[in-house]
Amino acid sequence: MTSGRAPEPVPNEDRAARFRASTEALLEVIALGPEDAERAQKGGADRLELVTDMAVAGLTPSAAVVREVLGATDLPVRVMLRAEDSFRPVGLDGLRSRAADLAEAGAAEFVFGFLTPGGEPDLAACRALAESVPGCRWTFHRAVDHAADPRAAHAMLVEAECDTVLTAGHPEGVERGRTLLRELAARREGPRLLAGGGLRAEHIAPLRAAGVTAFHVGGAVRQGGWTESLDAEAVRRWAELVSSS
C-alpha cells in the first residue's frame, strides 16, 4: 500500500453506481487487505470480497481492515460475515453485532450464508443477520454447495433476499459442478449466479456461453498461494478473459 495518509473512503452510493454502470460481465476477486485491494483494482477487478483466514475458506475481517480497504479502493467491497469454519449460524447474535460494527466502519455489502442441521439454506438466520445491516446488498456464499440437495437449495434462495449466490455447483469445485451451473444459468428468477471455487480459465467460455456472467477468483490470482501478494497482472488476464469470452 502507498505510504502517507489513506485516501478518504468512497461513499457507498458511489460504489453502488460504479457497480450498476459496469459491463454485464463481472469479476470478483478475494482481498485480504488494502494492498490486495489496490492491486485488484489496478488489474481490472469489478468487485472485491474481503475476508481473513483463507485457511478455513474465509472469516470476518476486523473493522480496522475494512476501513483501510475502503480507503484504498473505490471498488464495491463485499465483506465476509462468518465467525468460524462452519456453515451453521453459531454465535449469530455476536455476528449480528459485528456486522453492525462493520457497517459503522463503512461496509455496505456483505457475504454470508448458513445451513440448517438438515442441510437446507437457513433463511431465518440469514434474514436475522441481514436485519442487523438494513438495506445491504449481500451474497449467499458457497454453503449452498454443501447443502443436502443443492438443486433444491438454489430454488430456496429465490426467497432469500440476497442479490447474488456464490457457487461452484459442487462441493469439490467448478470442474465437478458445471452441469448444475449451466442449469442454474438458465433460470428466469433468483439471485445472480457468481461462479467460483476451483475456477479455471478454460471454464469461462463455456460458462459464458451458458449464460453465466459473473465470476469469482482467489488463489488463481496469487502465484504462490495465500501467503503471497495478489498479482495484478493475473487479475488483468482474468478480467480480459471474462469480458471477452
Sequence and secondary structure as in RCSB ss.txt:
>XXXX:A:sequence
MTSGRAPEPVPNEDRAARFRASTEALLEVIALGPEDAERAQKGGADRLELVTDMAVAGLTPSAAVVREVLGATDL
PVRVMLRAEDSFRPVGLDGLRSRAADLAEAGAAEFVFGFLTPGGEPDLAACRALAESVPGCRWTFHRAVDHAADP
RAAHAMLVEAECDTVLTAGHPEGVERGRTLLRELAARREGPRLLAGGGLRAEHIAPLRAAGVTAFHVGGAVRQGG
WTESLDAEAVRRWAELVSSS
>XXXX:A:secstr
  SSS      HHHHHHHHHHS S EEEEEESSHHHHHHHHHHT SEEEE B GGGT B   HHHHHHHHHH  S
 EEEE   SSSSS TTHHHHHHHHHHHHHTT  EEEE  B TTSSB HHHHHHHHHTSTT EEEE GGGGGSSSH
HHHHHHGGGS  SEEEE SSTT HHHHHHHHHHHHT SSSSEEEEESS  HHHHHHHHHHT  EEEESGGG TTS
TTS   HHHHHHHHHHHHH 
